[in-house]
């Protein structure tokens, strides 16, 4: 196996990235970028007002939006991060796949239809419907931007690892320039194409990702005569961990702290999806509540199939590439899927290996571009619609001015994400996304559920919940091993962590719910029952929506 000699594998990999093979890779990358830019320019010509820019004119069908949701959701964390964590941690790595998939049940049962019926463009539209506008929109806008930046970090890190692998360039310079290029492209997609352009890019990307993952899954299973047991046995043997590789506890069961970390991760993954801004805004792009439900059904089916395939990708990478070679290329495992593609095509240095590596890497790059465009659109829209139009300008703003401010916000948010991601290259993309899920579940989900289903909920409760969940989750991350105290931390040479868990969800999610309840109890204001009744009717029936 290639994993038996990681140094030789890495040397061969660098050789495979040169000459004609590198030209092939860059040609595929260039072709995808040109096609998606063409789609974006076309969509930009169809974007005439704020409704088109924010919600794509509410013109997408359930199937189209389901594909777009899948494209938005199956990020670099899904394709690169989960494959890597399964390849390095075995059974415990697959827990990410399970969490990401189960989370959709929460979104389907509690959020999708009421949100689409109650809001207009952003999550804050729902929260502010029966509350005082300015404080609630300010809190929701800040939360949306912070969650989006956390998620953007994962995509940028994945892009840096991927392109540095393909170009065979060692050191940080190549990754940094890659991150800058991805940031520039995502800003271009959003400012030119708006929601229509972003949606079509996500649809194309979802189809490419499913086809690419399916091809690799078939090739992996074919290596083991379509016998999953043989694949798992080979992966366990190559891992050096034996049967423990296929059992719970390798990553999260060694100590009491790691067990708590697993519970925290599970809470964040299962509850986080229903609070992710870039997913929530997708429900506004369909014309009816029925189409919103269909969107989620299609998304669950597509995403479910994909996450089943991550088993073959992760264990296939462990068996055919080997953990040592994967870690040599990327300590966090982010390049496991591209390395597996190269091995399936014939190995490092072969034409087949270079072709498959180029194809799968282009698909991964497409994944990153589509997701960062969706994230940037969600955060810039929240700034323009919530903070600029309704808080700063107090509603005295034209649609043209609002859209212009959204485009400027996309540039600023892209620059911030680029700056932060340069220092996050040692972190696994799936772990980074899990942090975004934790922040979303702590700050956004409690407030949404209280607003939709609790008659007594007040503005004070909403503000306490959003800021309490947001601040507690971010602070716990800052003082966790994610930032300092470990070789794979953001600041590996410093140690100021005191919070032992790598995911804050176990603590910060209850804080978000608790503060929303306490804020309402201690509030001097009284909730308006007529407003709640109107929201309830609208959220359940769609009467008066948009």
N, C-alpha and C positions, 0 to 999 in steps of 0.2 A: 504494500500500500504506500501511497505517496506520503502518508503521515509518518512512516517509519524513518524518513530522512527529511526533516523539515527544511534544513538549510539548502539541500539540493533542490527541493521543490520550489523554494522561494527564488533561487537563482534561475531555475528554468522558467518560472513565471515571469520574471523580469525580461528574459529573452523573448518570451512569447508576446510581450507587449510592444515589441519594437518592429520597425520596418513595415512590411505589408500588413501584418496583423494589426498594428496600431492604426494604420490608415483605414483598414476595414472598420475598426471600432469607431473611429471618429466620423467615418462616413455615415454609419448607422445613427450615431448621435445627431449629426448634422441634419440627416433626413427627418428624424422625429421632430427636432426643434423647428425646422422649416415648415413641416406639415401643421404642427400645432400653432405656430405663429400665423400661418395662413388662416386657420380656423378662427383665431383670435381677431385678426383684422376683419374677416367677414362678419363675425358677431358684433364687433365694434360698430360697424356700419348699420346694424339693426338696433343699436342701443340709442334710444331717443330721449328718454326721460329717466327719473329716479326709479320708477317701477321696473324699467328694463335693467338698469344698472344693478340694483339691489336684489331683485327677485326674478330676473330673466323674463319679465312680462307675465309671470305665472302661466307660462305656455307649455311646460313640459309634462309629458304623460307619466303615469305611475312607473312604467318600465324604464323610461329614460331617466327619471329621477332616482329610481332604485339603483340603476347602473352608476349614476353620478355619485350617490351616497356611498356605494361600494368603492368607487374610485377615490373618494375623499377619505374613507375610513381605512382602506387597506394601504397603509402608508409605508414608508421605509422601515418603520418599526415592525410591520407585519412581514414584509418580504425579506428584509436583511436582518433585522434584530431578532425576530423569533426563530428563524432558521439557525442563527448563530447561537442563541442561548440554548436551544435544544441540542445542537451539536456539542456544546461544551458541558451542559448540565443534565442532559437526558430527560427523564420523566418530568422533573421540576420545571424545565423550560417550556413544556407543552402547557403548563398551567396558564401561561400568558394567552395562548390561543383560546383556551376554554373561557377565560375571563372576558376577553374581547368579544366573544360570540354571545355568551349568556347576557352580557350587558344590553344587547338589543331588545331583550324581552322587557326590560324596564322602560326603555324608550318607547316601545310599541304600546305597552299597556297603560302607561301613565302620561306620556308627554306628547307624542307625535300629533294626534288629532286635536287635542285642546290647544296646543301651541299654534298650530296652523290656523285655527279658527279665531284665536284671540289676539294675535299679533299682526304686525304689518310687515316690518323688515328685520327687526332684531329682537333678541330675547328681552331687552328692556321695555319693548312695547307692551309685553304681557305684564311685567312687574309693575309698570307705571300706570296701568289701566285704572286701578282704583286707589292709587297712592298719590302722594305729592310728587310731581314730575321731576323737579330738579335734583333732589337728593338721591332718589332711586335711580334715575338715569345716570347720574355721576358714578354711583357705586357699580352699577351693572356695566357701564362702559369701561371703567378701569379694570374690572374683573375679566371682561372679555379680552382686553388687550394683553393682560398678564398671562392668561391661560394660552392664548394663541402664540405668544412668544416662547413659552415653555415647549409647546408642540413644534414650533418652527426650529428650535434648537436640534431636536431629534432628526428632522429632515436634512438640515444643513450638515450635521455630523455624518449622516449616511452618505450624502453627496460627496463630501470630502474623502471619506474612506474609499468609496467606489471609484472615483476618477483617479485617485492616487494609485490604486491597484492597477487600473487599466493602463495608465501611462508609465507604470513601472518606476515612478519617481519616489525616492525616499526623502524624508524630512517634512517639515511643516509648510514650506512655501507653496508647494503644489496644492495642498488641501485648502490653504487660505485663498488662493486665487480661484479655486473651484467654488468655494463658498460664495465669493464675491460674484462670480458669474451666475450661479443659481439665483442669488438674491436679485441681480439685475433682471434676469428673465422673469422671475415671479412678479416683480413690480410692473414689468411690461405687460404681462398677461392681464393683470388686474386693471391697470390704467387704460388699456386699449379695449379689452373685451368685456369687462364687467362680469356680471353673473352669467350671461349667455355664453361668452367665450370660455369662462372657467368651467361651466357645466359640460360643454362639448369636449373640452380637453380631458375632463375627468371620465367621461363616457368612453372615449377612445382608449385612455389609459387602463380602465377597468377591463376592457375586452383583451387588451394586450397582456395584462398581468395574469388573467385567468388562463389564457392560451399558453403563455410562457411557463407558468407553474404546472399546468397539466402536462406539457411536453416533458418537463424534467421529472415529474412524478412517474410517468410511464417509463422513461428511460431508467430511472432508479430501480423500479420494480422489475423491469426486464432483466437487469443485472442479477437479480436473485430469483428469476423464474416466477415472478409474480407471487412470491411466497413472503408475506410480511414477517413471518417468524424468522426466516433466514436473514432478512434485512436487520431486524432488531438484534439478533444474535451477533451478526458481524459488527454492528455499531457498538455493542457492549464490549466485544473483544478489543476493538480498535481504541476504545476510550481509555483502556487501562484500569477501569473501575469495576469491570466484571458485571455481575448481576445487579449491583447497586446502581448502575447507570439507568436501569429500567424500573427502578423502584423509587417511591417518594422519599425525600429526605436528603438527597445529595447536595442540594443548594439551600433548602429551607428547613432541614430537620436536624442539623447537627447540634444546635443549642436552643435554649429557650428564646433567645433573642431572634434567631432566624425563623423560628416557628411563629412568633408574633409578627415578624416582617412579612411572612406569607399571608397571614390573616389581613394585615394592612394592605398588602398588594391586592388581594382578592376583593376587598371592599372598594378600593379605588377603581379597579377595572370594571366591576359589575355596576357600580353606581355612576361612574364618571361619564359614560357615553351620553347619558340623558342631560348632562350639563355642558357638553362641548359646544361652544358657539358656532364653529364652522359646520357642525352637523345640524344644529338646530335651525340655522338659516336656510338649510336645504328644504325644509318643509314649507317654506313660503313660495317656492318656485312652481308649485302645482296649483291647478285652478280650484280644486275641491278637496274636502276632507276625505272623501273616498279615495281620491288619488294619493293623498298623503299616506293612508293606510296601505294601499297597494305598493307604494314606494318602499315602505318598511318591510313588507312581505318579500318583495323581490330582493331587497338588500340582505335580509336574513338568509335567504337561499343561496345567493351568490357568495356572501361572506362565509357562510357555513362550509360550502364546498372548498373554498380556498383554504380555510384554516385546517381542514382535514388533510389537505395536501401539504401543509407545513410539516406534518409528521414525516412524510417521505423526504422532504427537503432537508430537515434537520438531522434525522437519523442517517439519511443517505450521505450527508456531508461528513458526519462522524465516521461512517464506515469506509467511505471511498477516499476522503481527503485526510482525515485524521485530525484530532484536536491540536496536536503540536504545530502542524502546518497552518492551521486556521489562526491560532494565537500568534504565530510569527508574522502573519500578514496583518492581523488586526487583533490586539489583545482582548477586545470585548466580543469578538466573533462576528462583526458586522459584514465581513466579506465571505462568510461561509457559503452562501448561495451562489455567487459568481464563481468561486473556486470549484464548487461542485459541478457547475455547468461546464467549466473547462475540462474537468476530469471525465465527465460523461461524453464529451465530444472527442476524446482521444488523448487527453493529457496535455501538460504544458509543452509548448513547442510545436504541437501538431496543428495542421490547418483546421481540422474539425473542432479541436478544442478552442482555437482562436475564434472561429465563427460562432460557436454556441456561447462562449464567454461574451462576445460582442453583443449578440442578440439579447441575452438575459440581462446584461448590464445596461443596455439601452432601455429595456423594459423597466429596470429598477430606476434608472434616471427619469424615465417618463413618470413613474410613480411619485418620485420626489417633486418634480416640477408641478404635477397636478395638485398634490396636497398642499404645497407651499402657496400656490395661487389661491386655493380655497381658504386657507388660514389667513392670508393677507387680506383677502376680500372681506372676511368676517370681521376682522379687527378694525380695518379702515372704515368699513361701513358703520360699525358701532361708534367710532370716534365722530364721524361726520353726522350721522343721524341723531345720536344720543347726546354726545358732549357738545359738539359745535352748534347744531341746529336748535336743540331744545334746551341746553343748559347755558351756553355762552351767548347765543343770539336770541334765546327765549322764544323760538318759533318764528322770529321775523327774518326769514331767509328764503330765497328762491330755490327751486329744485336744482337749477344750474350751479348756484353757489355751493349747495350741499354736495353734489357729485364732485365738484372741483376740489372741495376740502377732503373728500374721501380719497381722491387720487394723490393729493399731497401727503395724506396720512400713510398711504401705502408705501411711499418712498421712505418716510421716517421710520416706520415699523420695520421695513426691510433692512434698513441700515443698522438698527438696534439688534435685530436677530443675527445679522452677519457678525457684528462685533462680539456678541456673547458666544456664538457657536465656535469661534476660533479657539476658545479655551476649553471646549467640552468634547474634544475629539477622542478622549480615552474612554468615554462612557458608552455603554450599549444603547442603541437607539430604542429598543423596546423598554428599557428601564427609564430612559428620558421621557418617553411618551406616558409611562405609568405615573410619573410625577405630574404631568399635565392633567391626567385623569383625576389624580388626587385633589389638585387645586380646583378643578371643575366641580367635582363631587362635594367639596367642602364649601365653596362660595356660591355656586349657581344653583345646584339641584335643590338644597333646602328651601331657598327663596322661591323657586318656581313652584314646588309642591305646595308650600304654604299659601302662595298667592292663588293658586288654582283651586285648592280644596279646603282652606281654613277661613271661615267667614270672619273671625275676629282679627285676622292678621292686619297689622298696621305698617305705616311707613317706617316707624322706629324699628320694628321687628325686622323689616326687610333690610334696612341699612346695617343694623347690628349683625345680621346673618351673613350678608355679603362680605363686609369688611372683616368680621371675626373669622370666617372660614378662610378668606383670602390671606389675611395677615398671619394667622396661625400656621397655615400650610406652608407658606413661603418661608417663614422664620424657621420652622422645623427642618425644612430642606437645607437652609443655609447652615444650620448647626448640626447637620447629619453627616454620615460618612460619604455622602454624595459629593460634598464640597471639600472636605478635608479629612485627613486621618488615614487614608489608604493610598496605595500606589496608583489606583485607578480613579482617584478623586479629581475634581476640577483643580484643586490646589494640592498636589501630592506631597509637597514639601512642607506643608503646614498642617497643624492639628489643633483646631479649636472646637471640634465637635463634642457635644454632650448628649445629643439625642441619638440613641443607639440604632434606630430603625432607618432603613434606606428609603422607605416610603412613609409619608406622614399620615396616610388616610385613617388609620386606626384611631388617631387622636383628633385630627383636624375635622373630619367629617362629623363626628358627634358634637364638636364645638360649634360648627355651623348651624346644626339643627337646634342645639340648646340655646344659642344666643338669639336665634329668631324667635323662639318661644319666650325667653326672658324679656327681650326687647318689647314684645307685644304686651306682656303682663305689666311691665313697669311704665308703659307708654301712657301719657296723659290724653292722647287723642282717642277717638272712638271710630271704629271702622264703619263705613257707610254701607248699610245692608242693601240699599237699592243698587249701588254700584256692584256689589258682590253678586246679587241676583242677575244683573245684566251680564256680568262676566261669565257666570255659570251657564246661562242660556246660550250665550255666544259660543263658549268653549265646547258645549255638548251638541249643539245643533248646527252651528255655522251661520246662524241668522245674524246679519249685520256685519259679517266678516269682510274686511277690505272694502 
